[in-house]
Amino acid sequence: MPGRARSDQLFAEALNYIPGGVNSPVRAFRAVGGQPFFVDRARGAHVFDVDGNDLVDYVGTWGPAILGHAHPKIIKAVQDAAALGTSFGIPNPFEVEMAKRICGLVASVKKVRMCNSGTEACMSAIRLARGFTNREKIIKFDGCYHGHSDSLLVKAGSGALTFGNPDSAGVPSAFTQHTIVLPFNDPDAVKAAFAANPGQIAGIILEPIPGNAGVYLPLPGYLEFLREITATNGALLIFDEVMTGFRVALGGAQELFGITPDLTCFGKIIGGGLPVGAFGGRTDIMDCLAPLGPVYQAGTLSGNPLAMAAGITALEEIEAANAHSLLEALGARLEAGMKSAAESAGVPVQFNRCGSMFCGFFTERPVHCLADAMLSDRERFGKYFHGMLNEGVYFAPSQFEAGFISTAHSESDINQTIEASERVLRRL
């Protein structure tokens, strides 16, 4: 990317004070090589770095910016809320309005508890599932990421019925001994896990559309199967919709696929770009939370008025603007163009998309699970990433992350991306 002197200077300085120079690992560009750039400001579908470079942005602060950056109504909502106080630690009206909106938009959610991140939402939902069922074991799927709480940082690939090992230093094996890791889109593995652990599985947690190993979709009937087998075995079905919630449909992936989970985790869009998380579901389950029940969960900044004001405004605008029709049209245009560019360049690419979420894998075979995704040519992706960056287009700096389209992306942005992609692919 041309003109990076200021970014390079800031990164060198950051290395002295921040581990790896970044506050979240993927930002370090380790997966693609090189050094990260630093953003000065963002507006609409574009970010502008400290060296003055203008980039079409498909990261969208990793999902929340469904309306684009610095949406004027969201900015005003935050300013108005901040003028009244940035935090209270006391109930405020925004919390009630947000809870009513979530319950009104997501049919499976009858009550909801606000928290401060997707990690916290998933951690709390699992604790609640264990407390409600009085069982200890949880099933998760390789390629589905549910935050960095200890019991969920588990390696995949250890076999359908074996317990996972910690995927991070500092996580004792005992913390993950009750986490069963299975391949996504494999019903037989799930059946075998329930057969091997009768009456012990509290629930299944999954991203209904995995977006943290790239993007791939559930095969037809798979989510219906998970709903049936959990209900039959007295276990809970937990949808992690931190990424898909309000993005793939107003009611999330569960509306899109017609599935009713017992619990759902939210984040990203409901904060309008500010830190936020939430989890909700059936009344009888949610009423097990303190102060009504024995499952403890708390947070000083939960229901923060700035985050609630921003998120309420974001949800209002998404609904009022019929955003999902526009996002589907933009997504379809990008998908068709990117596939055509790859075909024209003679480069094998699998382009997976659901609405405004997408990912391209450099492989000849379809991608339905993490094992498929791992076949992607990561070296080629790194070259592609930097090539697109030099063309003024910013994708996530990892093969295994989702891309996001916003309502602020224009047809011109999409066309620029497609044309740049063909040029870069021809040079690979």
Steps between C-alpha positions, in 0.01 A plus 500: 500500500657832398597761759518310831764697689271620778341154548844340517609756758193438715542124482865524605391710798210268584737202517667665798181524705242249366564124462560444129409864442128419484205456735355204309727242332360491145573872461873426503494366139693189611278281279580700185840651576597864519391759752157643579389846399345744748163662436448872546127511423222312323181599323246298307668200337849652511782521752777759479837419649741736673698535176196620308422177310132442418387135517170329419437311823353148517594440864245748637653489850454121475126515442328778695517765224201367306396862425857606426737701714406819685132482414371849588198379700711262706759772566225735615343233723834442672563873541154555649539205739852607604372844591284334767783289643723226363423231759277461804516147639129555561212390273432744216213526249720406203544149644125440502457630146783284369364189673152561355646543151705181514204300631276653235735419212622154603208265556690249717607766750247568774745656745851636445795600718747764380876461545812652347640268232423196290749301706309588817167418337611152394674428830185598691265306273702182554503551877124550486451185291700298750314649794159446342561138396723407795738343247866579430589407143472737203535421130666756274619472141844549353511823305235663720648768727313609811745738659808444710352364824701205632259214439451594134864536397517140387688346207309311235604185319542275803223267384123508523474366852818615672515804721698793370829632627553866587566716196683766703775503758364582844186291461506194730390174340239465772322807366438333163441140606125544465518657153443257213624621161338362185526573127234737364237363258552140624178361656653159572764656725229672703298180531810315620577770759153477652514121498837503679387756760138417593337756727823702528483758219363837607486645152644564158642842415568598141515783255205413271709653220865457602684825434824453689660246268410695193130450422322174432135403523310222675405223260126459436332341802801530731361770731165321510686185606677687783169641619345154508785313667543758777127501575488120502792479743398779737789724391484866399573637154703822521542718193799732506362783287757757608592531133180398319250665734307776317745471208376206291139587591326720757437189707846360433599165352225330698242698304680427174503124560178472702662352812408582861801465734464499878762772556659756270814711539525847347756777458648728235201666324301556822778732619511714188880474511536526878593204726194286571368149541173331595347158544136403517246226449215314664353655815542188714869484412573871535326514838773273635729804495569700815325679664211260426695177482826331603709572186716805565589756233574871542677796341573857609462639147220268384228703330734797461285794383734598213508148357124461543426833330727413209358150463137610518563753225678240286208258530251779420691595187542142382126444528397833353734478201402144400873441524504127432358532149776744411766285666386191311514687169848633572613158620368326190677756279829453684469120492429484127780745422760332721420156357525638149831669579645176638380301201638757258836492678503120509538486879300241701290684759201389706292810579261433789236759586189546710344844458765756588751246642751342265837333461713380210710184546790418268406135447334290230263314730187631674541620860248361750712463813833593656683209338389627159599856587847387607567381144497861381835630369592745777818617329298597194247674724778708659615618158141572401439695821797731445417535133149616583634733770722663239190538282319685779283211626523371857400144582561329835871413539435127532362229274281388787286808556173622353460804280208737555301725270320806636210706370758777445679299230413641160486323166816692420672347804388153393614554141836635617545188712415261217727674252786514751452134583536392139820703460648356820397143420665520159827593672495210747 
